[in-house]
Amino acid sequence: MRNPRDFGKPLAIGAPAPVLEIPFKPSRMIHFLDFSNEKMVAKVPDIAPTVDILLGNLEDAVPVDRKQAAREGVVRVGQEMDLGDTQLWTRVNSLESPWVLDDITTLVREIGHKLDVMMIPKVEGAWDIHYVDRLLAQLEARADLERPIL
C-alpha cells in the first residue's frame, strides 16, 4: 500500500499525475463494438458523431480466434479515425486471461494518447485495481503520456 502522503503523486516515475477529480462528460450513449468485424469498423465514421462513447470490446463477446484482430482493430480506429468529441474506451480481457497483458501493453503503447478509459472486467478485489493501476502508470510513463488513462 502507498503511504497516504503520496496520495495524488504519480504511481511510477515519469507517469502522469493521477486524476484527483474525475472529469464529468455525459455518456448518454455508449456503443460497444467488436473491431475485429470489418463491417463494424467501416461504420465508425458514421456512428461516432451520434454517440458519446465508442467502446472497443475485447472481452467475452469476441471469439478466441478473433481476439488479436479485435485488439488490432481498436488500435487502427484510434490511430486512423477522427472521432471528434466522441470518447474512445475499451474493455480488455479479464486479468486471469492469457490476452490481458497484450491488450493493456499494446493499447497504451499504440493509442494511449487517444484512449480515455480502460475497463477491467471481472474484478475480484482491490488488489486487481492496484495491479492494473501500477501497470498502467508504468506503461503511461514509458509511452510518455501527458494524461492518465482512466
N, CA, C and O of each residue as an XYZ file, in Angstrom:
600
protein
N       0.840     -1.189      0.000
C       0.000      0.000      0.000
C       0.876      1.240      0.000
O       1.964      1.258      0.577
N       0.391      2.242     -0.640
C       1.117      3.522     -0.669
C       0.876      4.296      0.609
O      -0.161      4.160      1.259
N       1.848      5.104      0.950
C       1.729      5.981      2.101
C       0.710      7.074      1.776
O       0.717      7.598      0.662
N      -0.160      7.429      2.714
C      -1.163      8.466      2.437
C      -0.575      9.795      1.981
O      -1.229     10.532      1.243
N       0.635     10.115      2.399
C       1.213     11.398      1.966
C       1.581     11.371      0.476
O       1.850     12.419     -0.112
N       1.593     10.193     -0.128
C       1.871     10.077     -1.562
C       0.613     10.186     -2.415
O       0.676     10.112     -3.642
N      -0.530     10.363     -1.757
C      -1.788     10.477     -2.490
C      -1.695     11.630     -3.485
O      -1.273     12.729     -3.123
N      -2.076     11.392     -4.704
C      -2.048     12.432     -5.723
C      -0.739     12.507     -6.483
O      -0.609     13.293     -7.422
N       0.239     11.692     -6.086
C       1.508     11.659     -6.805
C       1.461     10.530     -7.835
O       0.718      9.563     -7.664
N       2.253     10.652     -8.902
C       2.274      9.583     -9.906
C       2.640      8.236     -9.284
O       3.391      8.172     -8.310
N       2.106      7.176     -9.853
C       2.363      5.829     -9.349
C       3.657      5.235     -9.890
O       4.093      4.178     -9.435
N       4.273      5.908    -10.859
C       5.554      5.464    -11.409
C       6.338      6.700    -11.839
O       5.750      7.727    -12.177
N       7.647      6.597    -11.826
C       8.488      7.714    -12.249
C       8.194      8.022    -13.713
O       8.256      7.141    -14.571
N       7.875      9.275    -13.984
C       7.584      9.700    -15.350
C       6.137      9.543    -15.771
O       5.757      9.970    -16.861
N       5.323      8.933    -14.916
C       3.903      8.749    -15.245
C       3.145     10.046    -14.998
O       3.563     10.869    -14.183
N       2.030     10.228    -15.701
C       1.217     11.410    -15.414
C       0.631     11.332    -14.008
O       0.413     10.244    -13.474
N       0.383     12.491    -13.418
C      -0.238     12.526    -12.088
C      -1.640     11.938    -12.171
O      -2.333     12.132    -13.169
N      -2.062     11.224    -11.138
C      -3.415     10.667    -11.158
C      -4.463     11.776    -11.155
O      -4.227     12.879    -10.661
N      -5.591     11.464    -11.702
C      -6.703     12.414    -11.730
C      -7.303     12.466    -10.334
O      -7.689     11.434     -9.784
N      -7.384     13.654     -9.759
C      -7.948     13.798     -8.417
C      -9.449     14.050     -8.467
O     -10.166     13.784     -7.502
N      -9.911     14.558     -9.584
C     -11.340     14.749     -9.794
C     -11.681     14.163    -11.151
O     -11.149     14.598    -12.173
N     -12.561     13.184    -11.163
C     -12.935     12.547    -12.422
C     -13.665     13.570    -13.283
O     -14.657     14.152    -12.843
N     -13.184     13.798    -14.518
C     -13.864     14.763    -15.375
C     -15.248     14.251    -15.755
O     -15.419     13.089    -16.123
N     -16.218     15.131    -15.661
C     -17.578     14.730    -15.992
C     -17.842     14.998    -17.456
O     -17.767     16.135    -17.920
N     -18.147     13.944    -18.169
C     -18.602     14.063    -19.544
C     -19.851     13.206    -19.642
O     -19.828     12.040    -19.249
N     -20.933     13.757    -20.155
C     -22.154     12.959    -20.236
C     -21.949     11.745    -21.133
O     -21.308     11.830    -22.180
N     -22.496     10.636    -20.711
C     -22.393      9.411    -21.511
C     -23.783      8.818    -21.673
O     -24.129      7.800    -21.073
N     -24.553      9.480    -22.491
C     -25.924      9.032    -22.737
C     -25.955      7.803    -23.626
O     -26.859      6.974    -23.524
N     -24.960      7.688    -24.500
C     -24.950      6.588    -25.460
C     -23.546      6.015    -25.557
O     -22.611      6.698    -25.975
N     -23.409      4.746    -25.165
C     -22.149      4.017    -25.301
C     -22.392      2.926    -26.332
O     -23.300      2.109    -26.177
N     -21.586      2.913    -27.376
C     -21.748      1.915    -28.432
C     -20.608      0.904    -28.329
O     -19.450      1.241    -28.577
N     -20.938     -0.337    -27.963
C     -19.960     -1.420    -27.861
C     -19.735     -1.998    -29.256
O     -20.690     -2.311    -29.967
N     -18.475     -2.135    -29.637
C     -18.150     -2.653    -30.965
C     -17.084     -3.736    -30.877
O     -16.192     -3.689    -30.030
N     -17.195     -4.697    -31.760
C     -16.154     -5.702    -31.952
C     -15.358     -5.231    -33.162
O     -15.792     -5.417    -34.299
N     -14.211     -4.631    -32.931
C     -13.436     -4.055    -34.018
C     -12.703     -5.098    -34.853
O     -11.947     -4.733    -35.753
N     -12.906     -6.379    -34.583
C     -12.396     -7.407    -35.494
C     -13.365     -7.596    -36.656
O     -13.040     -8.264    -37.638
N     -14.546     -7.010    -36.545
C     -15.569     -7.091    -37.586
C     -15.413     -5.884    -38.510
O     -15.727     -4.757    -38.127
N     -14.929     -6.124    -39.721
C     -14.649     -5.035    -40.664
C     -15.900     -4.228    -41.006
O     -15.809     -3.025    -41.250
N     -17.060     -4.871    -41.027
C     -18.301     -4.137    -41.312
C     -18.573     -3.103    -40.220
O     -19.010     -1.990    -40.511
N     -18.313     -3.473    -38.961
C     -18.497     -2.528    -37.856
C     -17.486     -1.388    -37.939
O     -17.837     -0.227    -37.730
N     -16.242     -1.718    -38.242
C     -15.199     -0.694    -38.342
C     -15.544      0.302    -39.444
O     -15.333      1.503    -39.280
N     -16.067     -0.182    -40.554
C     -16.433      0.698    -41.670
C     -17.523      1.690    -41.277
O     -17.623      2.761    -41.875
N     -18.335      1.354    -40.285
C     -19.430      2.230    -39.862
C     -19.009      3.253    -38.803
O     -19.787      4.148    -38.473
N     -17.799      3.135    -38.268
C     -17.352      4.029    -37.194
C     -17.473      5.506    -37.563
O     -17.971      6.280    -36.745
N     -17.040      5.943    -38.764
C     -17.178      7.372    -39.082
C     -18.624      7.873    -39.035
O     -18.862      9.041    -38.726
N     -19.578      7.010    -39.337
C     -20.990      7.400    -39.279
C     -21.543      7.319    -37.861
O     -22.394      8.121    -37.478
N     -21.062      6.353    -37.083
C     -21.566      6.145    -35.722
C     -20.992      7.175    -34.750
O     -21.711      7.681    -33.889
N     -19.710      7.486    -34.883
C     -19.014      8.336    -33.905
C     -19.730      9.653    -33.599
O     -19.839     10.008    -32.425
N     -20.222     10.391    -34.594
C     -20.873     11.667    -34.257
C     -22.206     11.515    -33.518
O     -22.720     12.487    -32.964
N     -22.762     10.310    -33.506
C     -24.085     10.110    -32.904
C     -24.035      9.539    -31.495
O     -25.072      9.401    -30.847
N     -22.830      9.203    -31.007
C     -22.705      8.608    -29.674
C     -21.688      9.392    -28.848
O     -20.870     10.134    -29.392
N     -21.748      9.221    -27.546
C     -20.788      9.874    -26.660
C     -19.515      9.052    -26.504
O     -18.430      9.599    -26.305
N     -19.658      7.722    -26.598
C     -18.525      6.823    -26.354
C     -18.560      5.669    -27.347
O     -19.602      5.047    -27.555
N     -17.414      5.389    -27.956
C     -17.216      4.160    -28.716
C     -16.366      3.255    -27.840
O     -15.293      3.654    -27.386
N     -16.838      2.045    -27.602
C     -16.120      1.126    -26.730
C     -15.697     -0.095    -27.534
O     -16.529     -0.874    -27.998
N     -14.389     -0.245    -27.690
C     -13.851     -1.424    -28.365
C     -13.820     -2.580    -27.385
O     -13.035     -2.589    -26.437
N     -14.680     -3.549    -27.625
C     -14.809     -4.683    -26.718
C     -13.807     -5.766    -27.107
O     -13.795     -6.223    -28.250
N     -12.983     -6.169    -26.173
C     -12.011     -7.234    -26.407
C     -12.341     -8.481    -25.596
O     -11.685     -9.511    -25.749
N     -13.331     -8.398    -24.755
C     -13.594     -9.451    -23.772
C     -14.446    -10.592    -24.317
O     -14.244    -11.028    -25.450
N     -15.390    -11.078    -23.529
C     -16.114    -12.317    -23.804
C     -16.932    -12.332    -25.091
O     -17.151    -13.402    -25.660
N     -17.383    -11.188    -25.557
C     -18.190    -11.154    -26.777
C     -17.354    -11.446    -28.022
O     -17.900    -11.727    -29.089
N     -16.036    -11.380    -27.885
C     -15.143    -11.620    -29.018
C     -14.658    -13.069    -28.967
O     -14.078    -13.490    -27.966
N     -14.891    -13.836    -30.038
C     -14.418    -15.225    -30.051
C     -12.892    -15.298    -29.927
O     -12.177    -14.391    -30.353
N     -12.418    -16.374    -29.348
C     -10.989    -16.563    -29.084
C     -10.151    -16.370    -30.347
O      -9.086    -15.757    -30.289
N     -10.609    -16.876    -31.469
C      -9.822    -16.782    -32.696
C      -9.798    -15.375    -33.298
O      -9.119    -15.143    -34.299
N     -10.538    -14.426    -32.691
C     -10.560    -13.048    -33.202
C     -10.048    -12.034    -32.175
O     -10.160    -10.827    -32.391
N      -9.489    -12.511    -31.065
C      -9.003    -11.609    -30.013
C      -7.934    -10.646    -30.537
O      -8.020     -9.440    -30.307
N      -6.938    -11.170    -31.233
C      -5.862    -10.317    -31.733
C      -6.393     -9.339    -32.777
O      -5.997     -8.173    -32.782
N      -7.271     -9.785    -33.651
C      -7.852     -8.898    -34.667
C      -8.665     -7.786    -34.019
O      -8.654     -6.654    -34.503
N      -9.367     -8.088    -32.934
C     -10.147     -7.062    -32.228
C      -9.215     -6.022    -31.618
O      -9.484     -4.823    -31.702
N      -8.121     -6.470    -31.004
C      -7.140     -5.542    -30.420
C      -6.538     -4.660    -31.517
O      -6.423     -3.446    -31.350
N      -6.159     -5.275    -32.632
C      -5.602     -4.512    -33.750
C      -6.629     -3.532    -34.314
O      -6.271     -2.443    -34.762
N      -7.897     -3.916    -34.291
C      -8.958     -3.027    -34.763
C      -9.111     -1.800    -33.889
O      -9.304     -0.696    -34.399
N      -9.029     -1.976    -32.577
C      -9.105     -0.826    -31.662
C      -7.929      0.110    -31.931
O      -8.096      1.329    -31.966
N      -6.753     -0.457    -32.119
C      -5.567      0.354    -32.416
C      -5.768      1.111    -33.726
O      -5.482      2.306    -33.805
N      -6.254      0.425    -34.744
C      -6.458      1.061    -36.049
C      -7.452      2.215    -35.959
O      -7.216      3.285    -36.520
N      -8.556      2.000    -35.259
C      -9.552      3.065    -35.094
C      -8.930      4.246    -34.352
O      -9.124      5.396    -34.747
N      -8.185      3.971    -33.282
C      -7.550      5.042    -32.517
C      -6.511      5.817    -33.311
O      -6.363      7.026    -33.133
N      -5.792      5.125    -34.186
C      -4.734      5.782    -34.950
C      -5.235      6.484    -36.206
O      -4.723      7.541    -36.574
N      -6.233      5.900    -36.863
C      -6.586      6.360    -38.204
C      -7.869      7.168    -38.304
O      -8.072      7.868    -39.296
N      -8.733      7.091    -37.314
C     -10.038      7.733    -37.454
C     -10.174      8.933    -36.534
O      -9.762      8.902    -35.375
N     -10.760      9.987    -37.076
C     -11.055     11.176    -36.284
C     -12.416     10.963    -35.637
O     -13.437     10.927    -36.324
N     -12.430     10.824    -34.330
C     -13.679     10.571    -33.609
C     -14.326     11.851    -33.108
O     -15.390     11.809    -32.492
N     -13.698     12.983    -33.365
C     -14.256     14.253    -32.893
C     -14.298     14.283    -31.375
O     -13.302     13.987    -30.715
N     -15.455     14.643    -30.818
C     -15.619     14.710    -29.361
C     -15.993     13.366    -28.742
O     -16.116     13.260    -27.522
N     -16.172     12.352    -29.562
C     -16.547     11.031    -29.058
C     -15.358     10.398    -28.345
O     -14.253     10.341    -28.885
N     -15.598      9.923    -27.127
C     -14.538      9.282    -26.350
C     -14.290      7.867    -26.864
O     -15.202      7.212    -27.369
N     -13.053      7.405    -26.732
C     -12.691      6.040    -27.086
C     -12.374      5.279    -25.806
O     -11.439      5.618    -25.079
N     -13.162      4.254    -25.546
C     -12.968      3.385    -24.389
C     -12.674      1.982    -24.894
O     -12.905      1.670    -26.062
N     -12.169      1.148    -24.014
C     -12.026     -0.260    -24.332
C     -12.318     -1.086    -23.088
O     -12.128     -0.633    -21.959
N     -12.779     -2.294    -23.319
C     -12.927     -3.269    -22.234
C     -11.992     -4.407    -22.588
O     -12.229     -5.155    -23.536
N     -10.920     -4.528    -21.808
C      -9.911     -5.555    -22.062
C     -10.402     -6.902    -21.538
O     -11.442     -6.988    -20.886
N      -9.649     -7.930    -21.828
C      -9.965     -9.256    -21.308
C      -9.712     -9.293    -19.804
O      -8.985     -8.456    -19.269
N     -10.304    -10.252    -19.137
C     -10.178    -10.345    -17.680
C      -8.728    -10.636    -17.286
O      -7.952    -11.168    -18.080
N      -8.379    -10.281    -16.062
C      -6.995    -10.368    -15.608
C      -6.443    -11.793    -15.589
O      -5.228    -11.978    -15.663
N      -7.295    -12.784    -15.493
C      -6.777    -14.156    -15.492
C      -6.668    -14.741    -16.901
O      -6.267    -15.894    -17.061
N      -7.015    -13.964    -17.912
C      -6.970    -14.473    -19.288
C      -5.550    -14.376    -19.855
O      -4.739    -13.589    -19.367
N      -5.255    -15.167    -20.873
C      -3.927    -15.093    -21.491
C      -3.752    -13.889    -22.421
O      -2.656    -13.680    -22.943
N      -4.796    -13.098    -22.640
C      -4.737    -11.981    -23.587
C      -4.590    -10.621    -22.919
O      -4.219     -9.654    -23.585
N      -4.865    -10.519    -21.638
C      -4.973     -9.201    -20.998
C      -3.671     -8.407    -21.031
O      -3.704     -7.198    -21.265
N      -2.548     -9.037    -20.808
C      -1.290     -8.293    -20.794
C      -0.998     -7.693    -22.170
O      -0.561     -6.547    -22.270
N      -1.238     -8.464    -23.219
C      -1.069     -7.922    -24.575
C      -2.074     -6.810    -24.842
O      -1.737     -5.810    -25.476
N      -3.308     -6.977    -24.363
C      -4.316     -5.919    -24.526
C      -3.810     -4.611    -23.934
O      -3.772     -3.584    -24.612
N      -3.425     -4.657    -22.671
C      -3.051     -3.437    -21.953
C      -1.781     -2.819    -22.534
O      -1.750     -1.619    -22.808
N      -0.741     -3.617    -22.725
C       0.527     -3.056    -23.208
C       0.395     -2.500    -24.621
O       0.912     -1.420    -24.908
N      -0.277     -3.208    -25.492
C      -0.434     -2.743    -26.872
C      -1.251     -1.464    -26.940
O      -0.866     -0.516    -27.624
N      -2.372     -1.432    -26.239
C      -3.249     -0.263    -26.321
C      -2.593      0.987    -25.745
O      -2.722      2.069    -26.318
N      -1.897      0.856    -24.627
C      -1.235      2.030    -24.045
C      -0.119      2.507    -24.971
O       0.014      3.706    -25.215
N       0.669      1.590    -25.478
C       1.795      1.956    -26.351
C       1.315      2.596    -27.659
O       1.868      3.603    -28.101
N       0.293      2.012    -28.269
C      -0.124      2.443    -29.608
C      -1.116      3.600    -29.622
O      -1.023      4.482    -30.476
N      -2.071      3.609    -28.678
C      -3.116      4.651    -28.722
C      -3.407      5.238    -27.347
O      -4.495      5.764    -27.112
N      -2.445      5.149    -26.444
C      -2.661      5.673    -25.096
C      -3.042      7.137    -25.075
O      -3.796      7.567    -24.201
N      -2.534      7.909    -26.023
C      -2.845      9.339    -26.094
C      -4.285      9.606    -26.539
O      -4.791     10.714    -26.364
N      -4.946      8.598    -27.113
C      -6.336      8.770    -27.564
C      -7.333      7.998    -26.711
O      -8.533      8.269    -26.754
N      -6.841      7.041    -25.940
C      -7.719      6.181    -25.150
C      -8.129      6.896    -23.867
O      -7.277      7.325    -23.089
N      -9.434      7.021    -23.653
C      -9.933      7.738    -22.478
C     -10.096      6.824    -21.268
O      -9.715      7.188    -20.156
N     -10.659      5.646    -21.483
C     -10.975      4.746    -20.369
C     -10.641      3.316    -20.770
O     -10.890      2.895    -21.900
N     -10.070      2.576    -19.818
C      -9.841      1.150    -19.990
C     -10.644      0.436    -18.908
O     -10.346      0.551    -17.719
N     -11.655     -0.295    -19.330
C     -12.497     -1.031    -18.380
C     -11.863     -2.385    -18.086
O     -11.416     -3.088    -18.992
N     -11.832     -2.735    -16.811
C     -11.280     -4.014    -16.372
C     -12.449     -4.875    -15.896
O     -13.067     -4.557    -14.880
N     -12.762     -5.950    -16.606
C     -13.909     -6.776    -16.217
C     -13.553     -7.785    -15.126
O     -12.385     -8.104    -14.904
N     -14.564     -8.261    -14.474
C     -14.446     -9.368    -13.512
C     -13.432     -9.097    -12.404
O     -12.658     -9.981    -12.035
N     -13.439     -7.887    -11.880
C     -12.537     -7.523    -10.784
C     -12.942     -8.310     -9.542
O     -14.117     -8.340     -9.176
N     -11.972     -8.940     -8.901
C     -12.258     -9.777     -7.738
C     -11.948     -9.092     -6.412
O     -12.354     -9.581     -5.358
N     -11.245     -7.985     -6.446
C     -10.933     -7.279     -5.206
C     -10.050     -6.081     -5.488
O      -9.644     -5.835     -6.624
N      -9.759     -5.337     -4.423
C      -8.945     -4.124     -4.549
C      -7.573     -4.426     -5.140
O      -7.001     -3.583     -5.831
N      -7.039     -5.609     -4.881
C      -5.720     -5.980     -5.378
C      -5.675     -5.957     -6.901
O      -4.640     -5.631     -7.481
N      -6.780     -6.298     -7.555
C      -6.820     -6.236     -9.017
C      -6.673     -4.794     -9.504
O      -5.951     -4.527    -10.464
N      -7.353     -3.879     -8.844
C      -7.278     -2.464     -9.218
C      -5.872     -1.925     -8.961
O      -5.332     -1.189     -9.787
N      -5.275     -2.284     -7.822
C      -3.908     -1.839     -7.516
C      -2.927     -2.330     -8.584
O      -2.061     -1.579     -9.033
N      -3.069     -3.582     -8.981
C      -2.183     -4.154    -10.004
C      -2.296     -3.377    -11.312
O      -1.287     -2.948    -11.872
N      -3.513     -3.197    -11.795
C      -3.712     -2.513    -13.077
C      -3.282     -1.053    -12.981
O      -2.696     -0.512    -13.919
N      -3.570     -0.420    -11.858
C      -3.199      0.982    -11.666
C      -1.687      1.167    -11.792
O      -1.226      2.076    -12.484
N      -0.920      0.311    -11.129
C       0.545      0.397    -11.188
C       1.061      0.062    -12.588
O       1.945      0.742    -13.108
N       0.509     -0.978    -13.186
C       0.934     -1.367    -14.532
C       0.658     -0.240    -15.524
O       1.518      0.104    -16.334
N      -0.539      0.331    -15.458
C      -0.876      1.440    -16.353
C       0.077      2.618    -16.155
O       0.525      3.219    -17.131
N       0.389      2.950    -14.916
C       1.297      4.069    -14.644
C       2.667      3.826    -15.277
O       3.246      4.736    -15.870
N       3.180      2.617    -15.155
C       4.481      2.304    -15.746
C       4.434      2.387    -17.271
O       5.352      2.908    -17.904
N       3.358      1.870    -17.846
C       3.223      1.908    -19.304
C       2.977      3.325    -19.813
O       3.473      3.701    -20.874
N       2.214      4.107    -19.057
C       1.979      5.509    -19.432
C       3.288      6.288    -19.409
O       3.528      7.126    -20.278
N       4.135      6.017    -18.420
C       5.447      6.677    -18.350
C       6.297      6.284    -19.548
O       6.919      7.138    -20.180
N       6.324      5.013    -19.857
C       7.115      4.530    -20.996
C       6.620      5.140    -22.307
O       7.418      5.445    -23.193
N       5.297      5.316    -22.430
C       4.705      5.885    -23.650
C       4.736      7.411    -23.644
O       4.297      8.047    -24.602
N       5.254      7.994    -22.568
C       5.364      9.452    -22.429
C       4.003     10.149    -22.558
O       3.881     11.191    -23.201
N       2.995      9.552    -21.937
C       1.653     10.141    -21.974
C       1.581     11.322    -21.012
O       2.218     11.322    -19.958
N       0.807     12.313    -21.387
C       0.659     13.507    -20.552
C      -0.537     13.427    -19.620
O      -0.616     14.176    -18.646
N      -1.470     12.524    -19.910
C      -2.639     12.361    -19.043
C      -2.855     10.872    -18.808
O      -2.581     10.055    -19.687
N      -3.341     10.522    -17.634
C      -3.562      9.098    -17.354
C      -4.807      8.573    -18.057
O      -5.746      9.318    -18.337
N      -4.791      7.296    -18.330
C      -5.974      6.614    -18.849
C      -6.825      6.267    -17.642
O      -6.321      5.705    -16.670
N      -8.085      6.589    -17.692
C      -8.965      6.293    -16.556
C      -9.422      4.857    -16.611
O     -10.172      4.414    -15.741
